[in-house]
Amino acid sequence: MTTSPEQCPVSKDKLTDKSARAGLTVALLIGGWSVEREVSLTKGKAVEQALMEAGYNVRVIDVQRDLKALMAALDNPKPDVVFNNLHGRGGEDGVIQAVLEMLDIPYTHSGVMASAIGMDKIASKLVAQSVGVRCPAYQVLKEGERQDSITIPAPYVVKPANEGSSVGVSIVQQGDNHTGIDPSLWVKGRRIMVEEYIPGEELTVAVLDGKAQAVTAIRSQTRFFDYDAKYSDTRTTYELPARIPQAIYDMAMRWAENVYTALGCGGIARCDFRFDTARGEDGLYFLEINTQPGFTAESIGPSQAIRNGYTFPELCAHLVETARQGGDKN
């Protein structure tokens, strides 16, 4: 039995009107130095337009790996709020968040600790399991460890422990005559995760201010929802809301909220799941959380909030307003 649940309206704070926003400067951080730099540059244009439509003065900063230049850009003059649109290392792993904390500048999305834990797939799984969320079996390989020490039976997934956007991810099937571990992965991180492959549905849930928005099913034409499927394969489709059993839908929503809360996230984040239909209610597994999800009106996370009543400019303004109001930035 599947379900198409009614919209679950989000609770929107009363947003500052346009006339008041005109006096506020938002520094939009784009670029960065991770492998996801181009994604940030491209999608940052949509955020810039939305913030301007919402009435803010927007200053775009292309972030390079140059702390002095960044501090100068943020001090000329100091913005009221930073909208963090960086992805990958340096942008969503607690690094830029720590810099902004030191400069005492409010910023959107999650804080230092939540960002660091969320970026680390191993640490985030441990947190998820601590609040009763089921995860696939996994094994961690450290740099220099023999690759033939893999004990997870095929099929399994190989992924860097701390990269986003499915960078460096591969699947090894039964009968394959290789481990699936590209030696170049050791450059991207000192640990590699080997994870049980869960067949079935790819599901994702956005959480805004602690409230799960909806469940989207991802239909990619590749072997899994990899980097190309996310950003260049036009055949990828998204089913919102996902037509899955009601019990699984509700479980994914509840688990996403539990992980978001346990990590101490802020603003909007996205939790990814796999659902093995053959296992029924025992078939839902948490994969990872993204504390800096892709951010355009068409992106998975924002599209769920938009379905629940926001426009894209309103959603951007909400993140700015809640950053200004403070809150827990763990």
C-alpha positions as CSV (number, residue, x, y, z in Angstrom):
1,M,0.0,0.0,0.0
2,T,1.3,3.4,-0.9
3,T,0.4,6.9,0.1
4,S,0.3,10.4,-1.2
5,P,0.0,12.4,2.0
6,E,-1.5,15.8,2.3
7,Q,0.9,18.8,2.5
8,C,2.2,19.4,6.0
9,P,2.4,23.2,6.3
10,V,5.6,24.5,7.9
11,S,5.3,27.0,10.7
12,K,6.7,30.3,9.2
13,D,7.9,33.1,11.5
14,K,6.7,36.6,10.6
15,L,9.4,37.7,8.2
16,T,10.8,41.2,8.1
17,D,9.1,43.2,5.3
18,K,11.0,44.4,2.3
19,S,11.4,47.9,3.5
20,A,13.2,46.7,6.6
21,R,15.3,44.3,4.7
22,A,16.6,47.1,2.5
23,G,18.9,48.2,5.3
24,L,20.4,44.7,5.8
25,T,23.4,43.4,4.0
26,V,23.7,39.7,3.4
27,A,27.1,38.3,2.3
28,L,26.6,35.3,0.0
29,L,29.5,32.9,0.2
30,I,30.0,30.9,-3.0
31,G,32.7,28.8,-4.6
32,G,35.1,27.5,-2.0
33,W,38.0,25.1,-2.8
34,S,36.4,21.7,-2.6
35,V,35.5,19.4,-5.6
36,E,32.0,20.9,-5.3
37,R,33.2,24.5,-6.2
38,E,31.4,24.6,-9.5
39,V,28.1,23.4,-8.0
40,S,28.3,26.2,-5.5
41,L,29.1,28.9,-8.1
42,T,26.3,27.7,-10.4
43,K,23.6,27.4,-7.7
44,G,24.7,30.5,-5.9
45,K,23.2,32.6,-8.7
46,A,19.7,31.4,-7.8
47,V,20.2,32.3,-4.1
48,E,21.6,35.7,-5.1
49,Q,18.5,36.5,-7.2
50,A,16.2,35.3,-4.5
51,L,17.8,37.3,-1.7
52,M,17.6,40.4,-3.9
53,E,13.9,39.7,-4.6
54,A,13.4,39.4,-0.9
55,G,14.8,43.0,-0.5
56,Y,18.3,42.5,0.9
57,N,21.5,44.2,-0.1
58,V,23.5,41.3,-1.4
59,R,27.3,41.1,-1.5
60,V,28.7,38.0,-3.3
61,I,32.0,36.7,-2.0
62,D,33.8,34.0,-4.1
63,V,35.7,32.1,-1.3
64,Q,39.2,30.9,-2.1
65,R,41.6,29.1,0.3
66,D,42.9,32.5,1.5
67,L,41.8,33.4,5.0
68,K,43.2,37.0,4.9
69,A,41.3,37.7,1.7
70,L,38.1,36.3,3.1
71,M,38.4,38.3,6.4
72,A,39.0,41.5,4.3
73,A,35.9,40.8,2.2
74,L,33.8,40.3,5.3
75,D,35.1,43.5,6.9
76,N,34.5,45.9,4.1
77,P,32.0,46.6,5.7
78,K,30.9,43.8,8.0
79,P,27.6,42.2,6.8
80,D,24.6,41.7,9.0
81,V,24.3,38.0,8.0
82,V,26.3,35.5,6.0
83,F,24.3,33.1,3.7
84,N,26.5,30.1,3.5
85,N,26.2,28.5,0.0
86,L,29.5,26.6,0.1
87,H,29.6,22.9,-0.3
88,G,32.1,20.1,0.5
89,R,35.3,20.5,2.5
90,G,35.8,23.9,4.0
91,G,32.2,24.9,3.4
92,E,30.1,22.4,5.2
93,D,32.5,20.6,7.6
94,G,32.7,23.3,10.3
95,V,35.7,25.2,8.9
96,I,33.9,28.3,7.5
97,Q,31.5,28.1,10.4
98,A,34.4,28.4,12.9
99,V,35.8,31.4,11.0
100,L,32.4,33.2,11.1
101,E,32.0,32.4,14.8
102,M,35.4,34.0,15.4
103,L,34.3,37.1,13.5
104,D,31.0,37.1,15.3
105,I,28.9,37.2,12.1
106,P,25.6,35.3,12.1
107,Y,25.3,32.7,9.4
108,T,22.7,30.3,7.9
109,H,22.5,26.6,8.2
110,S,24.2,24.5,10.9
111,G,26.9,25.4,13.4
112,V,30.5,24.1,13.8
113,M,29.9,20.9,15.6
114,A,26.8,19.8,13.7
115,S,28.5,20.6,10.4
116,A,31.6,18.7,11.3
117,I,29.7,15.6,12.4
118,G,27.3,15.8,9.5
119,M,30.2,15.8,7.0
120,D,31.8,12.8,8.6
121,K,29.7,9.8,7.5
122,I,31.1,7.6,10.2
123,A,30.4,10.0,13.1
124,S,26.9,10.8,11.8
125,K,26.1,7.1,11.6
126,L,27.1,6.7,15.2
127,V,24.9,9.6,16.2
128,A,22.0,8.2,14.2
129,Q,22.3,4.8,15.8
130,S,22.4,6.3,19.2
131,V,18.8,7.6,18.7
132,G,17.5,4.3,17.3
133,V,17.9,5.0,13.6
134,R,18.9,1.9,11.5
135,C,22.0,2.1,9.4
136,P,23.6,-0.3,6.9
137,A,26.5,-2.5,8.2
138,Y,29.8,-0.8,7.4
139,Q,33.5,-1.1,7.8
140,V,36.2,1.7,8.0
141,L,39.5,1.4,6.2
142,K,42.3,3.7,7.3
143,E,45.0,5.0,5.0
144,G,47.6,2.3,4.4
145,E,45.3,-0.6,5.5
146,R,45.3,-3.5,3.1
147,Q,42.3,-3.4,0.8
148,D,41.9,-7.2,1.0
149,S,40.8,-6.7,4.6
150,I,37.3,-5.9,3.5
151,T,34.9,-8.1,5.4
152,I,31.6,-6.7,4.1
153,P,30.2,-9.2,1.6
154,A,29.4,-7.9,-1.9
155,P,27.4,-6.1,-3.0
156,Y,28.8,-3.2,-1.1
157,V,29.4,0.6,-1.5
158,V,32.7,2.3,-1.3
159,K,32.8,6.0,-0.3
160,P,35.2,8.5,1.2
161,A,34.3,9.2,4.8
162,N,34.0,12.9,4.4
163,E,33.0,14.0,0.9
164,G,29.7,15.2,-0.3
165,S,27.7,14.9,-3.6
166,S,28.5,11.2,-3.9
167,V,32.1,12.2,-4.9
168,G,34.3,9.1,-5.1
169,V,31.4,6.6,-4.5
170,S,31.3,3.2,-6.3
171,I,29.4,0.0,-6.0
172,V,31.0,-3.4,-6.1
173,Q,28.7,-6.3,-7.1
174,Q,29.1,-10.0,-6.5
175,G,31.5,-11.5,-8.9
176,D,33.4,-8.3,-9.5
177,N,37.2,-8.9,-9.5
178,H,38.2,-5.7,-7.8
179,T,37.6,-4.0,-4.5
180,G,36.1,-0.8,-5.9
181,I,38.7,1.3,-4.1
182,D,40.4,3.8,-6.4
183,P,43.8,4.6,-4.9
184,S,43.1,8.3,-5.5
185,L,40.4,8.2,-2.8
186,W,43.2,8.2,-0.2
187,V,44.0,11.8,-1.4
188,K,40.5,12.8,-0.6
189,G,40.6,11.6,3.0
190,R,42.4,9.4,5.4
191,R,39.5,7.0,5.8
192,I,37.3,5.1,3.4
193,M,33.9,3.6,4.3
194,V,32.8,0.2,2.9
195,E,29.0,-0.1,3.4
196,E,26.5,-2.8,2.9
197,Y,24.6,-2.1,-0.3
198,I,20.8,-1.7,0.2
199,P,18.8,-2.3,-2.9
200,G,15.5,-0.6,-3.6
201,E,14.3,3.0,-3.3
202,E,16.4,6.1,-2.9
203,L,14.5,8.4,-0.5
204,T,15.4,11.8,1.0
205,V,13.8,14.1,3.6
206,A,14.5,17.8,4.1
207,V,14.3,19.1,7.7
208,L,13.7,22.8,8.3
209,D,14.0,24.2,11.9
210,G,13.6,20.6,13.2
211,K,10.5,19.8,11.2
212,A,10.6,17.2,8.4
213,Q,9.1,18.6,5.2
214,A,8.3,15.6,3.0
215,V,9.7,12.4,1.5
216,T,11.0,12.5,-2.1
217,A,11.8,9.4,-4.1
218,I,14.7,9.7,-6.5
219,R,14.5,7.9,-9.8
220,S,18.0,7.9,-11.4
221,Q,19.0,6.0,-14.5
222,T,22.5,5.3,-13.2
223,R,23.4,2.4,-10.8
224,F,22.9,4.8,-7.9
225,F,22.3,8.6,-7.3
226,D,25.9,9.6,-8.1
227,Y,27.4,13.0,-8.9
228,D,26.4,12.8,-12.6
229,A,22.8,11.8,-11.7
230,K,22.6,14.7,-9.3
231,Y,24.0,17.5,-11.5
232,S,24.0,16.5,-15.2
233,D,21.8,13.5,-16.0
234,T,18.5,15.0,-17.3
235,R,16.9,11.5,-17.0
236,T,16.8,11.7,-13.2
237,T,13.3,12.3,-11.9
238,Y,11.9,13.1,-8.4
239,E,8.6,11.9,-7.0
240,L,7.2,14.3,-4.4
241,P,5.6,13.0,-2.3
242,A,7.1,9.5,-2.6
243,R,4.6,6.8,-3.2
244,I,5.7,4.4,-0.6
245,P,4.0,2.6,2.3
246,Q,2.6,5.1,4.9
247,A,4.6,3.4,7.7
248,I,7.9,3.9,5.8
249,Y,7.0,7.5,4.9
250,D,6.3,8.3,8.5
251,M,9.4,6.5,9.7
252,A,11.6,8.4,7.3
253,M,10.1,11.7,8.5
254,R,10.6,10.8,12.1
255,W,14.1,9.5,11.7
256,A,15.2,12.6,9.8
257,E,14.0,14.8,12.6
258,N,15.7,12.6,15.2
259,V,19.1,12.8,13.4
260,Y,18.8,16.5,12.8
261,T,18.0,17.1,16.4
262,A,20.7,14.8,17.8
263,L,23.3,16.5,15.7
264,G,22.1,20.0,16.8
265,C,21.5,21.1,13.2
266,G,20.1,24.5,12.2
267,G,18.2,26.0,9.3
268,I,17.7,23.4,6.5
269,A,19.4,20.0,6.2
270,R,18.6,16.8,4.2
271,C,18.7,13.2,5.3
272,D,19.2,10.4,2.7
273,F,17.7,6.9,3.1
274,R,17.5,3.6,1.2
275,F,14.3,1.5,1.4
276,D,14.6,-2.2,0.5
277,T,10.9,-3.0,-0.4
278,A,11.6,-6.7,0.1
279,R,12.2,-6.2,3.8
280,G,9.0,-4.3,4.5
281,E,9.1,-2.1,7.6
282,D,12.6,-3.5,8.4
283,G,13.9,-2.2,5.1
284,L,14.5,1.5,5.8
285,Y,18.1,2.5,6.3
286,F,19.7,5.9,7.0
287,L,22.7,6.7,4.8
288,E,23.8,10.3,5.7
289,I,22.8,13.8,6.4
290,N,23.7,16.9,4.3
291,T,23.8,20.1,6.4
292,Q,24.4,22.2,3.3
293,P,22.0,20.7,0.7
294,G,21.8,22.0,-2.8
295,F,19.9,25.3,-2.8
296,T,17.8,26.3,-5.8
297,A,14.0,26.3,-6.1
298,E,14.3,23.0,-8.0
299,S,16.7,21.3,-5.5
300,I,15.3,18.5,-3.4
301,G,15.3,20.2,0.0
302,P,13.9,23.6,-1.0
303,S,11.3,22.0,-3.3
304,Q,9.8,20.2,-0.2
305,A,9.6,23.5,1.7
306,I,8.1,25.3,-1.3
307,R,5.5,22.5,-1.6
308,N,4.6,23.3,2.0
309,G,3.9,27.0,1.4
310,Y,7.2,29.0,1.0
311,T,8.3,30.7,-2.2
312,F,12.0,30.4,-2.8
313,P,12.8,34.0,-1.9
314,E,10.7,33.5,1.3
315,L,12.7,30.4,2.2
316,C,16.0,32.3,1.7
317,A,14.7,35.2,3.8
318,H,13.6,32.8,6.5
319,L,17.1,31.3,6.8
320,V,18.5,34.9,7.0
321,E,16.0,35.9,9.6
322,T,16.5,32.9,11.8
323,A,20.3,33.4,11.5
324,R,19.8,37.0,12.7
325,Q,17.7,35.8,15.6
326,G,20.5,33.5,16.8
327,G,19.5,30.1,18.1
328,D,21.6,27.1,18.9
329,K,24.7,26.8,16.6
330,N,26.4,23.8,18.1
